[in-house]
């Protein structure tokens, strides 16, 4: 999977401070290409918490306390995986 911060729409959700870190390239073949999902600050595929607060990533949404999940799948990670693999919840 591509890093969340390389999504094509990432500039709507985060900014970068080029004095602290280079702006990552946008992944031309992004895993989430075609999926209409919210930006997932807590994605397992987002760089970890320190990157939000060391001044590299600047979240554009208010009250973002951390980035990255620390290794666990987020709710939006699970939704994206279920959509990609056409998984059903088992509920009727």
PDB file of N, CA, C and O in Angstrom:
ATOM      1  N   UNK A   1       0.833  -1.177   0.000  1.00  0.00           N
ATOM      2  CA  UNK A   1       0.000   0.000   0.000  1.00  0.00           C
ATOM      3  C   UNK A   1       0.881   1.245   0.000  1.00  0.00           C
ATOM      4  O   UNK A   1       2.019   1.230   0.470  1.00  0.00           O
ATOM      5  N   UNK A   2       0.334   2.288  -0.525  1.00  0.00           N
ATOM      6  CA  UNK A   2       1.032   3.568  -0.546  1.00  0.00           C
ATOM      7  C   UNK A   2       0.864   4.265   0.794  1.00  0.00           C
ATOM      8  O   UNK A   2      -0.128   4.062   1.494  1.00  0.00           O
ATOM      9  N   UNK A   3       1.825   5.072   1.135  1.00  0.00           N
ATOM     10  CA  UNK A   3       1.708   5.872   2.345  1.00  0.00           C
ATOM     11  C   UNK A   3       0.526   6.825   2.193  1.00  0.00           C
ATOM     12  O   UNK A   3       0.295   7.371   1.114  1.00  0.00           O
ATOM     13  N   UNK A   4      -0.210   7.020   3.266  1.00  0.00           N
ATOM     14  CA  UNK A   4      -1.386   7.898   3.240  1.00  0.00           C
ATOM     15  C   UNK A   4      -0.998   9.311   2.789  1.00  0.00           C
ATOM     16  O   UNK A   4      -1.745   9.956   2.053  1.00  0.00           O
ATOM     17  N   UNK A   5       0.163   9.787   3.230  1.00  0.00           N
ATOM     18  CA  UNK A   5       0.573  11.151   2.888  1.00  0.00           C
ATOM     19  C   UNK A   5       1.078  11.287   1.455  1.00  0.00           C
ATOM     20  O   UNK A   5       1.569  12.350   1.077  1.00  0.00           O
ATOM     21  N   UNK A   6       0.965  10.220   0.645  1.00  0.00           N
ATOM     22  CA  UNK A   6       1.299  10.331  -0.781  1.00  0.00           C
ATOM     23  C   UNK A   6       0.052  10.239  -1.656  1.00  0.00           C
ATOM     24  O   UNK A   6       0.153  10.182  -2.882  1.00  0.00           O
ATOM     25  N   UNK A   7      -1.139  10.223  -1.017  1.00  0.00           N
ATOM     26  CA  UNK A   7      -2.383  10.201  -1.789  1.00  0.00           C
ATOM     27  C   UNK A   7      -2.488  11.420  -2.685  1.00  0.00           C
ATOM     28  O   UNK A   7      -1.919  12.472  -2.393  1.00  0.00           O
ATOM     29  N   UNK A   8      -3.217  11.271  -3.772  1.00  0.00           N
ATOM     30  CA  UNK A   8      -3.391  12.390  -4.705  1.00  0.00           C
ATOM     31  C   UNK A   8      -4.101  13.581  -4.073  1.00  0.00           C
ATOM     32  O   UNK A   8      -3.845  14.724  -4.451  1.00  0.00           O
ATOM     33  N   UNK A   9      -4.989  13.326  -3.114  1.00  0.00           N
ATOM     34  CA  UNK A   9      -5.756  14.416  -2.494  1.00  0.00           C
ATOM     35  C   UNK A   9      -5.154  14.897  -1.169  1.00  0.00           C
ATOM     36  O   UNK A   9      -5.797  15.658  -0.445  1.00  0.00           O
ATOM     37  N   UNK A  10      -3.951  14.473  -0.846  1.00  0.00           N
ATOM     38  CA  UNK A  10      -3.367  14.759   0.463  1.00  0.00           C
ATOM     39  C   UNK A  10      -3.229  16.243   0.746  1.00  0.00           C
ATOM     40  O   UNK A  10      -3.272  16.637   1.911  1.00  0.00           O
ATOM     41  N   UNK A  11      -3.063  17.090  -0.273  1.00  0.00           N
ATOM     42  CA  UNK A  11      -2.861  18.521  -0.040  1.00  0.00           C
ATOM     43  C   UNK A  11      -4.109  19.200   0.513  1.00  0.00           C
ATOM     44  O   UNK A  11      -4.028  20.327   1.001  1.00  0.00           O
ATOM     45  N   UNK A  12      -5.255  18.541   0.446  1.00  0.00           N
ATOM     46  CA  UNK A  12      -6.472  19.052   1.085  1.00  0.00           C
ATOM     47  C   UNK A  12      -6.419  18.814   2.592  1.00  0.00           C
ATOM     48  O   UNK A  12      -7.106  19.498   3.351  1.00  0.00           O
ATOM     49  N   UNK A  13      -5.607  17.846   3.032  1.00  0.00           N
ATOM     50  CA  UNK A  13      -5.631  17.378   4.414  1.00  0.00           C
ATOM     51  C   UNK A  13      -4.381  17.720   5.222  1.00  0.00           C
ATOM     52  O   UNK A  13      -4.458  17.923   6.433  1.00  0.00           O
ATOM     53  N   UNK A  14      -3.234  17.784   4.554  1.00  0.00           N
ATOM     54  CA  UNK A  14      -1.990  18.094   5.256  1.00  0.00           C
ATOM     55  C   UNK A  14      -1.130  19.027   4.412  1.00  0.00           C
ATOM     56  O   UNK A  14      -1.220  19.056   3.185  1.00  0.00           O
ATOM     57  N   UNK A  15      -0.297  19.782   5.109  1.00  0.00           N
ATOM     58  CA  UNK A  15       0.720  20.604   4.457  1.00  0.00           C
ATOM     59  C   UNK A  15       2.069  20.106   4.970  1.00  0.00           C
ATOM     60  O   UNK A  15       2.135  19.381   5.962  1.00  0.00           O
ATOM     61  N   UNK A  16       3.120  20.491   4.302  1.00  0.00           N
ATOM     62  CA  UNK A  16       4.461  20.086   4.693  1.00  0.00           C
ATOM     63  C   UNK A  16       5.305  21.324   4.915  1.00  0.00           C
ATOM     64  O   UNK A  16       5.125  22.341   4.245  1.00  0.00           O
ATOM     65  N   UNK A  17       6.216  21.233   5.846  1.00  0.00           N
ATOM     66  CA  UNK A  17       7.164  22.299   6.105  1.00  0.00           C
ATOM     67  C   UNK A  17       8.481  21.907   5.446  1.00  0.00           C
ATOM     68  O   UNK A  17       9.218  21.096   6.007  1.00  0.00           O
ATOM     69  N   UNK A  18       8.804  22.458   4.265  1.00  0.00           N
ATOM     70  CA  UNK A  18      10.003  22.043   3.545  1.00  0.00           C
ATOM     71  C   UNK A  18      11.303  22.379   4.272  1.00  0.00           C
ATOM     72  O   UNK A  18      12.353  21.841   3.920  1.00  0.00           O
ATOM     73  N   UNK A  19      11.261  23.256   5.278  1.00  0.00           N
ATOM     74  CA  UNK A  19      12.459  23.545   6.062  1.00  0.00           C
ATOM     75  C   UNK A  19      12.798  22.379   6.996  1.00  0.00           C
ATOM     76  O   UNK A  19      13.943  22.237   7.425  1.00  0.00           O
ATOM     77  N   UNK A  20      11.802  21.551   7.307  1.00  0.00           N
ATOM     78  CA  UNK A  20      11.996  20.432   8.233  1.00  0.00           C
ATOM     79  C   UNK A  20      12.116  19.109   7.496  1.00  0.00           C
ATOM     80  O   UNK A  20      12.927  18.263   7.871  1.00  0.00           O
ATOM     81  N   UNK A  21      11.323  18.922   6.459  1.00  0.00           N
ATOM     82  CA  UNK A  21      11.350  17.657   5.727  1.00  0.00           C
ATOM     83  C   UNK A  21      10.962  17.906   4.273  1.00  0.00           C
ATOM     84  O   UNK A  21      10.241  18.858   3.975  1.00  0.00           O
ATOM     85  N   UNK A  22      11.432  17.064   3.381  1.00  0.00           N
ATOM     86  CA  UNK A  22      11.027  17.216   1.981  1.00  0.00           C
ATOM     87  C   UNK A  22       9.570  16.791   1.801  1.00  0.00           C
ATOM     88  O   UNK A  22       9.095  15.880   2.480  1.00  0.00           O
ATOM     89  N   UNK A  23       8.879  17.441   0.901  1.00  0.00           N
ATOM     90  CA  UNK A  23       7.508  17.040   0.576  1.00  0.00           C
ATOM     91  C   UNK A  23       7.559  15.743  -0.214  1.00  0.00           C
ATOM     92  O   UNK A  23       8.202  15.685  -1.263  1.00  0.00           O
ATOM     93  N   UNK A  24       6.890  14.696   0.273  1.00  0.00           N
ATOM     94  CA  UNK A  24       6.916  13.436  -0.471  1.00  0.00           C
ATOM     95  C   UNK A  24       6.225  13.580  -1.822  1.00  0.00           C
ATOM     96  O   UNK A  24       5.280  14.354  -1.977  1.00  0.00           O
ATOM     97  N   UNK A  25       6.703  12.838  -2.768  1.00  0.00           N
ATOM     98  CA  UNK A  25       6.064  12.811  -4.085  1.00  0.00           C
ATOM     99  C   UNK A  25       4.671  12.206  -3.940  1.00  0.00           C
ATOM    100  O   UNK A  25       4.431  11.388  -3.052  1.00  0.00           O
ATOM    101  N   UNK A  26       3.764  12.610  -4.810  1.00  0.00           N
ATOM    102  CA  UNK A  26       2.454  11.971  -4.860  1.00  0.00           C
ATOM    103  C   UNK A  26       2.622  10.663  -5.615  1.00  0.00           C
ATOM    104  O   UNK A  26       3.223  10.627  -6.689  1.00  0.00           O
ATOM    105  N   UNK A  27       2.093   9.601  -5.052  1.00  0.00           N
ATOM    106  CA  UNK A  27       2.209   8.283  -5.655  1.00  0.00           C
ATOM    107  C   UNK A  27       1.263   8.206  -6.846  1.00  0.00           C
ATOM    108  O   UNK A  27       0.046   8.275  -6.677  1.00  0.00           O
ATOM    109  N   UNK A  28       1.808   8.067  -8.034  1.00  0.00           N
ATOM    110  CA  UNK A  28       0.983   8.023  -9.244  1.00  0.00           C
ATOM    111  C   UNK A  28       0.099   6.775  -9.296  1.00  0.00           C
ATOM    112  O   UNK A  28      -0.973   6.802  -9.899  1.00  0.00           O
ATOM    113  N   UNK A  29       0.538   5.696  -8.677  1.00  0.00           N
ATOM    114  CA  UNK A  29      -0.311   4.509  -8.578  1.00  0.00           C
ATOM    115  C   UNK A  29      -0.627   4.321  -7.119  1.00  0.00           C
ATOM    116  O   UNK A  29      -0.051   3.469  -6.442  1.00  0.00           O
ATOM    117  N   UNK A  30      -1.541   5.121  -6.649  1.00  0.00           N
ATOM    118  CA  UNK A  30      -1.885   5.081  -5.237  1.00  0.00           C
ATOM    119  C   UNK A  30      -2.873   3.959  -4.981  1.00  0.00           C
ATOM    120  O   UNK A  30      -3.816   3.768  -5.749  1.00  0.00           O
ATOM    121  N   UNK A  31      -2.660   3.217  -3.904  1.00  0.00           N
ATOM    122  CA  UNK A  31      -3.544   2.120  -3.517  1.00  0.00           C
ATOM    123  C   UNK A  31      -4.986   2.593  -3.408  1.00  0.00           C
ATOM    124  O   UNK A  31      -5.915   1.869  -3.768  1.00  0.00           O
ATOM    125  N   UNK A  32      -5.166   3.805  -2.912  1.00  0.00           N
ATOM    126  CA  UNK A  32      -6.515   4.313  -2.689  1.00  0.00           C
ATOM    127  C   UNK A  32      -7.093   5.017  -3.908  1.00  0.00           C
ATOM    128  O   UNK A  32      -8.183   5.585  -3.837  1.00  0.00           O
ATOM    129  N   UNK A  33      -6.370   4.985  -5.032  1.00  0.00           N
ATOM    130  CA  UNK A  33      -6.864   5.629  -6.253  1.00  0.00           C
ATOM    131  C   UNK A  33      -8.238   5.055  -6.596  1.00  0.00           C
ATOM    132  O   UNK A  33      -8.395   3.839  -6.709  1.00  0.00           O
ATOM    133  N   UNK A  34      -9.208   5.909  -6.757  1.00  0.00           N
ATOM    134  CA  UNK A  34     -10.542   5.455  -7.108  1.00  0.00           C
ATOM    135  C   UNK A  34     -11.440   5.199  -5.912  1.00  0.00           C
ATOM    136  O   UNK A  34     -12.658   5.098  -6.063  1.00  0.00           O
ATOM    137  N   UNK A  35     -10.856   5.094  -4.723  1.00  0.00           N
ATOM    138  CA  UNK A  35     -11.679   4.923  -3.527  1.00  0.00           C
ATOM    139  C   UNK A  35     -12.035   6.305  -2.996  1.00  0.00           C
ATOM    140  O   UNK A  35     -11.171   7.172  -2.862  1.00  0.00           O
ATOM    141  N   UNK A  36     -13.289   6.495  -2.700  1.00  0.00           N
ATOM    142  CA  UNK A  36     -13.747   7.788  -2.210  1.00  0.00           C
ATOM    143  C   UNK A  36     -13.753   7.737  -0.685  1.00  0.00           C
ATOM    144  O   UNK A  36     -14.811   7.631  -0.065  1.00  0.00           O
ATOM    145  N   UNK A  37     -12.577   7.812  -0.093  1.00  0.00           N
ATOM    146  CA  UNK A  37     -12.439   7.706   1.360  1.00  0.00           C
ATOM    147  C   UNK A  37     -11.878   8.997   1.934  1.00  0.00           C
ATOM    148  O   UNK A  37     -11.150   9.730   1.265  1.00  0.00           O
ATOM    149  N   UNK A  38     -12.232   9.259   3.183  1.00  0.00           N
ATOM    150  CA  UNK A  38     -11.650  10.387   3.891  1.00  0.00           C
ATOM    151  C   UNK A  38     -10.160  10.158   4.085  1.00  0.00           C
ATOM    152  O   UNK A  38      -9.692   9.019   4.082  1.00  0.00           O
ATOM    153  N   UNK A  39      -9.431  11.230   4.251  1.00  0.00           N
ATOM    154  CA  UNK A  39      -8.015  11.124   4.585  1.00  0.00           C
ATOM    155  C   UNK A  39      -7.917  10.521   5.976  1.00  0.00           C
ATOM    156  O   UNK A  39      -8.643  10.927   6.883  1.00  0.00           O
ATOM    157  N   UNK A  40      -7.036   9.567   6.147  1.00  0.00           N
ATOM    158  CA  UNK A  40      -6.961   8.811   7.398  1.00  0.00           C
ATOM    159  C   UNK A  40      -5.674   9.141   8.145  1.00  0.00           C
ATOM    160  O   UNK A  40      -4.625   8.545   7.900  1.00  0.00           O
ATOM    161  N   UNK A  41      -5.776  10.108   9.066  1.00  0.00           N
ATOM    162  CA  UNK A  41      -4.617  10.478   9.867  1.00  0.00           C
ATOM    163  C   UNK A  41      -4.128   9.305  10.721  1.00  0.00           C
ATOM    164  O   UNK A  41      -2.949   9.251  11.070  1.00  0.00           O
ATOM    165  N   UNK A  42      -5.008   8.375  11.060  1.00  0.00           N
ATOM    166  CA  UNK A  42      -4.656   7.251  11.926  1.00  0.00           C
ATOM    167  C   UNK A  42      -4.359   5.973  11.155  1.00  0.00           C
ATOM    168  O   UNK A  42      -4.258   4.903  11.757  1.00  0.00           O
ATOM    169  N   UNK A  43      -4.218   6.060   9.861  1.00  0.00           N
ATOM    170  CA  UNK A  43      -3.942   4.881   9.050  1.00  0.00           C
ATOM    171  C   UNK A  43      -2.623   4.229   9.446  1.00  0.00           C
ATOM    172  O   UNK A  43      -1.665   4.905   9.819  1.00  0.00           O
ATOM    173  N   UNK A  44      -2.593   2.906   9.357  1.00  0.00           N
ATOM    174  CA  UNK A  44      -1.348   2.171   9.555  1.00  0.00           C
ATOM    175  C   UNK A  44      -0.331   2.595   8.494  1.00  0.00           C
ATOM    176  O   UNK A  44       0.874   2.424   8.677  1.00  0.00           O
ATOM    177  N   UNK A  45      -0.823   3.147   7.392  1.00  0.00           N
ATOM    178  CA  UNK A  45       0.028   3.588   6.295  1.00  0.00           C
ATOM    179  C   UNK A  45       0.419   5.064   6.382  1.00  0.00           C
ATOM    180  O   UNK A  45       1.017   5.596   5.447  1.00  0.00           O
ATOM    181  N   UNK A  46       0.092   5.730   7.489  1.00  0.00           N
ATOM    182  CA  UNK A  46       0.510   7.126   7.670  1.00  0.00           C
ATOM    183  C   UNK A  46       1.751   7.130   8.543  1.00  0.00           C
ATOM    184  O   UNK A  46       1.847   6.350   9.490  1.00  0.00           O
ATOM    185  N   UNK A  47       2.700   8.000   8.235  1.00  0.00           N
ATOM    186  CA  UNK A  47       3.871   8.096   9.097  1.00  0.00           C
ATOM    187  C   UNK A  47       3.436   8.452  10.507  1.00  0.00           C
ATOM    188  O   UNK A  47       2.398   9.081  10.716  1.00  0.00           O
ATOM    189  N   UNK A  48       4.236   8.042  11.455  1.00  0.00           N
ATOM    190  CA  UNK A  48       3.859   8.063  12.871  1.00  0.00           C
ATOM    191  C   UNK A  48       3.732   9.448  13.490  1.00  0.00           C
ATOM    192  O   UNK A  48       4.040  10.466  12.872  1.00  0.00           O
ATOM    193  N   UNK A  49       3.271   9.444  14.720  1.00  0.00           N
ATOM    194  CA  UNK A  49       2.911  10.622  15.495  1.00  0.00           C
ATOM    195  C   UNK A  49       3.962  11.722  15.480  1.00  0.00           C
ATOM    196  O   UNK A  49       3.608  12.888  15.307  1.00  0.00           O
ATOM    197  N   UNK A  50       5.222  11.403  15.653  1.00  0.00           N
ATOM    198  CA  UNK A  50       6.238  12.447  15.762  1.00  0.00           C
ATOM    199  C   UNK A  50       6.321  13.306  14.513  1.00  0.00           C
ATOM    200  O   UNK A  50       6.698  14.475  14.591  1.00  0.00           O
ATOM    201  N   UNK A  51       5.975  12.746  13.368  1.00  0.00           N
ATOM    202  CA  UNK A  51       6.037  13.530  12.139  1.00  0.00           C
ATOM    203  C   UNK A  51       4.986  14.632  12.110  1.00  0.00           C
ATOM    204  O   UNK A  51       5.182  15.649  11.445  1.00  0.00           O
ATOM    205  N   UNK A  52       3.882  14.451  12.814  1.00  0.00           N
ATOM    206  CA  UNK A  52       2.878  15.521  12.871  1.00  0.00           C
ATOM    207  C   UNK A  52       3.388  16.685  13.704  1.00  0.00           C
ATOM    208  O   UNK A  52       3.099  17.843  13.402  1.00  0.00           O
ATOM    209  N   UNK A  53       4.138  16.387  14.740  1.00  0.00           N
ATOM    210  CA  UNK A  53       4.500  17.424  15.694  1.00  0.00           C
ATOM    211  C   UNK A  53       5.939  17.885  15.623  1.00  0.00           C
ATOM    212  O   UNK A  53       6.330  18.795  16.354  1.00  0.00           O
ATOM    213  N   UNK A  54       6.728  17.285  14.767  1.00  0.00           N
ATOM    214  CA  UNK A  54       8.090  17.815  14.638  1.00  0.00           C
ATOM    215  C   UNK A  54       8.119  18.941  13.618  1.00  0.00           C
ATOM    216  O   UNK A  54       9.181  19.472  13.293  1.00  0.00           O
ATOM    217  N   UNK A  55       6.949  19.298  13.120  1.00  0.00           N
ATOM    218  CA  UNK A  55       6.855  20.400  12.177  1.00  0.00           C
ATOM    219  C   UNK A  55       6.938  19.981  10.724  1.00  0.00           C
ATOM    220  O   UNK A  55       6.888  20.828   9.833  1.00  0.00           O
ATOM    221  N   UNK A  56       7.063  18.690  10.472  1.00  0.00           N
ATOM    222  CA  UNK A  56       7.115  18.195   9.091  1.00  0.00           C
ATOM    223  C   UNK A  56       5.715  18.204   8.482  1.00  0.00           C
ATOM    224  O   UNK A  56       5.468  18.892   7.492  1.00  0.00           O
ATOM    225  N   UNK A  57       4.805  17.441   9.075  1.00  0.00           N
ATOM    226  CA  UNK A  57       3.411  17.413   8.630  1.00  0.00           C
ATOM    227  C   UNK A  57       2.628  18.450   9.409  1.00  0.00           C
ATOM    228  O   UNK A  57       2.778  18.581  10.624  1.00  0.00           O
ATOM    229  N   UNK A  58       1.806  19.170   8.708  1.00  0.00           N
ATOM    230  CA  UNK A  58       0.956  20.171   9.340  1.00  0.00           C
ATOM    231  C   UNK A  58      -0.489  19.833   9.002  1.00  0.00           C
ATOM    232  O   UNK A  58      -0.979  20.228   7.944  1.00  0.00           O
ATOM    233  N   UNK A  59      -1.194  19.096   9.894  1.00  0.00           N
ATOM    234  CA  UNK A  59      -2.578  18.735   9.603  1.00  0.00           C
ATOM    235  C   UNK A  59      -3.441  19.970   9.392  1.00  0.00           C
ATOM    236  O   UNK A  59      -3.342  20.937  10.148  1.00  0.00           O
ATOM    237  N   UNK A  60      -4.284  19.940   8.371  1.00  0.00           N
ATOM    238  CA  UNK A  60      -5.156  21.073   8.066  1.00  0.00           C
ATOM    239  C   UNK A  60      -6.487  20.995   8.805  1.00  0.00           C
ATOM    240  O   UNK A  60      -7.232  21.976   8.835  1.00  0.00           O
ATOM    241  N   UNK A  61      -6.794  19.862   9.393  1.00  0.00           N
ATOM    242  CA  UNK A  61      -8.019  19.711  10.170  1.00  0.00           C
ATOM    243  C   UNK A  61      -7.730  20.046  11.633  1.00  0.00           C
ATOM    244  O   UNK A  61      -6.648  19.737  12.133  1.00  0.00           O
ATOM    245  N   UNK A  62      -8.684  20.675  12.326  1.00  0.00           N
ATOM    246  CA  UNK A  62      -8.453  21.030  13.729  1.00  0.00           C
ATOM    247  C   UNK A  62      -8.438  19.784  14.622  1.00  0.00           C
ATOM    248  O   UNK A  62      -9.026  18.754  14.295  1.00  0.00           O
ATOM    249  N   UNK A  63      -7.764  19.911  15.731  1.00  0.00           N
ATOM    250  CA  UNK A  63      -7.759  18.896  16.794  1.00  0.00           C
ATOM    251  C   UNK A  63      -7.164  17.552  16.399  1.00  0.00           C
ATOM    252  O   UNK A  63      -7.545  16.526  16.963  1.00  0.00           O
ATOM    253  N   UNK A  64      -6.246  17.533  15.449  1.00  0.00           N
ATOM    254  CA  UNK A  64      -5.566  16.286  15.116  1.00  0.00           C
ATOM    255  C   UNK A  64      -4.455  16.109  16.142  1.00  0.00           C
ATOM    256  O   UNK A  64      -3.507  16.893  16.181  1.00  0.00           O
ATOM    257  N   UNK A  65      -4.574  15.086  16.965  1.00  0.00           N
ATOM    258  CA  UNK A  65      -3.638  14.881  18.064  1.00  0.00           C
ATOM    259  C   UNK A  65      -2.476  13.988  17.677  1.00  0.00           C
ATOM    260  O   UNK A  65      -1.424  14.035  18.315  1.00  0.00           O
ATOM    261  N   UNK A  66      -2.647  13.166  16.632  1.00  0.00           N
ATOM    262  CA  UNK A  66      -1.567  12.265  16.231  1.00  0.00           C
ATOM    263  C   UNK A  66      -1.760  11.800  14.808  1.00  0.00           C
ATOM    264  O   UNK A  66      -2.841  11.918  14.232  1.00  0.00           O
ATOM    265  N   UNK A  67      -0.693  11.270  14.258  1.00  0.00           N
ATOM    266  CA  UNK A  67      -0.730  10.648  12.943  1.00  0.00           C
ATOM    267  C   UNK A  67      -0.181   9.239  13.078  1.00  0.00           C
ATOM    268  O   UNK A  67       0.675   8.977  13.923  1.00  0.00           O
ATOM    269  N   UNK A  68      -0.666   8.347  12.258  1.00  0.00           N
ATOM    270  CA  UNK A  68      -0.226   6.959  12.312  1.00  0.00           C
ATOM    271  C   UNK A  68      -0.923   6.204  13.423  1.00  0.00           C
ATOM    272  O   UNK A  68      -1.443   6.797  14.368  1.00  0.00           O
ATOM    273  N   UNK A  69      -0.925   4.886  13.297  1.00  0.00           N
ATOM    274  CA  UNK A  69      -1.669   4.062  14.247  1.00  0.00           C
ATOM    275  C   UNK A  69      -0.786   3.337  15.236  1.00  0.00           C
ATOM    276  O   UNK A  69      -1.280   2.790  16.222  1.00  0.00           O
ATOM    277  N   UNK A  70       0.490   3.323  14.996  1.00  0.00           N
ATOM    278  CA  UNK A  70       1.368   2.543  15.852  1.00  0.00           C
ATOM    279  C   UNK A  70       1.335   1.064  15.516  1.00  0.00           C
ATOM    280  O   UNK A  70       1.857   0.249  16.277  1.00  0.00           O
ATOM    281  N   UNK A  71       0.734   0.703  14.396  1.00  0.00           N
ATOM    282  CA  UNK A  71       0.746  -0.685  13.950  1.00  0.00           C
ATOM    283  C   UNK A  71      -0.625  -1.333  13.797  1.00  0.00           C
ATOM    284  O   UNK A  71      -0.738  -2.366  13.137  1.00  0.00           O
ATOM    285  N   UNK A  72      -1.654  -0.764  14.380  1.00  0.00           N
ATOM    286  CA  UNK A  72      -2.998  -1.345  14.261  1.00  0.00           C
ATOM    287  C   UNK A  72      -3.735  -0.715  13.076  1.00  0.00           C
ATOM    288  O   UNK A  72      -3.528   0.455  12.753  1.00  0.00           O
ATOM    289  N   UNK A  73      -4.598  -1.508  12.434  1.00  0.00           N
ATOM    290  CA  UNK A  73      -5.422  -0.979  11.351  1.00  0.00           C
ATOM    291  C   UNK A  73      -6.442  -0.002  11.916  1.00  0.00           C
ATOM    292  O   UNK A  73      -7.026  -0.252  12.971  1.00  0.00           O
ATOM    293  N   UNK A  74      -6.657   1.096  11.229  1.00  0.00           N
ATOM    294  CA  UNK A  74      -7.700   2.037  11.627  1.00  0.00           C
ATOM    295  C   UNK A  74      -9.037   1.562  11.051  1.00  0.00           C
ATOM    296  O   UNK A  74      -9.083   0.646  10.229  1.00  0.00           O
ATOM    297  N   UNK A  75     -10.104   2.190  11.490  1.00  0.00           N
ATOM    298  CA  UNK A  75     -11.431   1.885  10.957  1.00  0.00           C
ATOM    299  C   UNK A  75     -11.463   2.133   9.447  1.00  0.00           C
ATOM    300  O   UNK A  75     -12.019   1.334   8.695  1.00  0.00           O
ATOM    301  N   UNK A  76     -10.864   3.246   9.008  1.00  0.00           N
ATOM    302  CA  UNK A  76     -10.860   3.545   7.575  1.00  0.00           C
ATOM    303  C   UNK A  76      -9.949   2.603   6.797  1.00  0.00           C
ATOM    304  O   UNK A  76     -10.231   2.309   5.636  1.00  0.00           O
ATOM    305  N   UNK A  77      -8.850   2.113   7.412  1.00  0.00           N
ATOM    306  CA  UNK A  77      -8.029   1.083   6.762  1.00  0.00           C
ATOM    307  C   UNK A  77      -8.875  -0.153   6.481  1.00  0.00           C
ATOM    308  O   UNK A  77      -8.835  -0.707   5.382  1.00  0.00           O
ATOM    309  N   UNK A  78      -9.633  -0.575   7.472  1.00  0.00           N
ATOM    310  CA  UNK A  78     -10.470  -1.772   7.337  1.00  0.00           C
ATOM    311  C   UNK A  78     -11.539  -1.564   6.273  1.00  0.00           C
ATOM    312  O   UNK A  78     -11.791  -2.458   5.465  1.00  0.00           O
ATOM    313  N   UNK A  79     -12.171  -0.391   6.266  1.00  0.00           N
ATOM    314  CA  UNK A  79     -13.179  -0.107   5.238  1.00  0.00           C
ATOM    315  C   UNK A  79     -12.575  -0.170   3.832  1.00  0.00           C
ATOM    316  O   UNK A  79     -13.178  -0.733   2.919  1.00  0.00           O
ATOM    317  N   UNK A  80     -11.383   0.410   3.663  1.00  0.00           N
ATOM    318  CA  UNK A  80     -10.734   0.405   2.343  1.00  0.00           C
ATOM    319  C   UNK A  80     -10.385  -1.015   1.911  1.00  0.00           C
ATOM    320  O   UNK A  80     -10.602  -1.377   0.755  1.00  0.00           O
ATOM    321  N   UNK A  81      -9.855  -1.812   2.812  1.00  0.00           N
ATOM    322  CA  UNK A  81      -9.508  -3.203   2.496  1.00  0.00           C
ATOM    323  C   UNK A  81     -10.763  -3.987   2.131  1.00  0.00           C
ATOM    324  O   UNK A  81     -10.763  -4.741   1.159  1.00  0.00           O
ATOM    325  N   UNK A  82     -11.827  -3.814   2.901  1.00  0.00           N
ATOM    326  CA  UNK A  82     -13.082  -4.499   2.586  1.00  0.00           C
ATOM    327  C   UNK A  82     -13.617  -4.093   1.221  1.00  0.00           C
ATOM    328  O   UNK A  82     -14.145  -4.927   0.484  1.00  0.00           O
ATOM    329  N   UNK A  83     -13.482  -2.811   0.880  1.00  0.00           N
ATOM    330  CA  UNK A  83     -13.965  -2.348  -0.425  1.00  0.00           C
ATOM    331  C   UNK A  83     -13.125  -2.928  -1.558  1.00  0.00           C
ATOM    332  O   UNK A  83     -13.663  -3.397  -2.561  1.00  0.00           O
ATOM    333  N   UNK A  84     -11.811  -2.895  -1.396  1.00  0.00           N
ATOM    334  CA  UNK A  84     -10.921  -3.398  -2.446  1.00  0.00           C
ATOM    335  C   UNK A  84     -11.175  -4.884  -2.707  1.00  0.00           C
ATOM    336  O   UNK A  84     -11.206  -5.318  -3.859  1.00  0.00           O
ATOM    337  N   UNK A  85     -11.357  -5.658  -1.640  1.00  0.00           N
ATOM    338  CA  UNK A  85     -11.541  -7.099  -1.778  1.00  0.00           C
ATOM    339  C   UNK A  85     -13.007  -7.525  -1.786  1.00  0.00           C
ATOM    340  O   UNK A  85     -13.311  -8.717  -1.740  1.00  0.00           O
ATOM    341  N   UNK A  86     -13.923  -6.539  -1.844  1.00  0.00           N
ATOM    342  CA  UNK A  86     -15.357  -6.797  -1.910  1.00  0.00           C
ATOM    343  C   UNK A  86     -15.830  -7.708  -0.773  1.00  0.00           C
ATOM    344  O   UNK A  86     -16.607  -8.639  -0.984  1.00  0.00           O
ATOM    345  N   UNK A  87     -15.343  -7.416   0.434  1.00  0.00           N
ATOM    346  CA  UNK A  87     -15.704  -8.208   1.621  1.00  0.00           C
ATOM    347  C   UNK A  87     -17.026  -7.692   2.184  1.00  0.00           C
ATOM    348  O   UNK A  87     -17.301  -6.492   2.160  1.00  0.00           O
ATOM    349  N   UNK A  88     -17.817  -8.593   2.678  1.00  0.00           N
ATOM    350  CA  UNK A  88     -19.074  -8.241   3.326  1.00  0.00           C
ATOM    351  C   UNK A  88     -18.913  -8.433   4.832  1.00  0.00           C
ATOM    352  O   UNK A  88     -18.094  -9.234   5.282  1.00  0.00           O
ATOM    353  N   UNK A  89     -19.694  -7.698   5.593  1.00  0.00           N
ATOM    354  CA  UNK A  89     -19.573  -7.761   7.052  1.00  0.00           C
ATOM    355  C   UNK A  89     -20.188  -9.018   7.652  1.00  0.00           C
ATOM    356  O   UNK A  89     -19.924  -9.337   8.811  1.00  0.00           O
ATOM    357  N   UNK A  90     -20.992  -9.727   6.897  1.00  0.00           N
ATOM    358  CA  UNK A  90     -21.670 -10.900   7.429  1.00  0.00           C
ATOM    359  C   UNK A  90     -23.034 -10.573   7.990  1.00  0.00           C
ATOM    360  O   UNK A  90     -23.808 -11.474   8.314  1.00  0.00           O
ATOM    361  N   UNK A  91     -23.338  -9.281   8.110  1.00  0.00           N
ATOM    362  CA  UNK A  91     -24.649  -8.858   8.606  1.00  0.00           C
ATOM    363  C   UNK A  91     -25.633  -8.865   7.446  1.00  0.00           C
ATOM    364  O   UNK A  91     -25.266  -8.587   6.305  1.00  0.00           O
ATOM    365  N   UNK A  92     -26.876  -9.184   7.746  1.00  0.00           N
ATOM    366  CA  UNK A  92     -27.918  -9.193   6.706  1.00  0.00           C
ATOM    367  C   UNK A  92     -28.964  -8.157   6.993  1.00  0.00           C
ATOM    368  O   UNK A  92     -29.919  -8.015   6.230  1.00  0.00           O
TER     369      UNK A  92
END
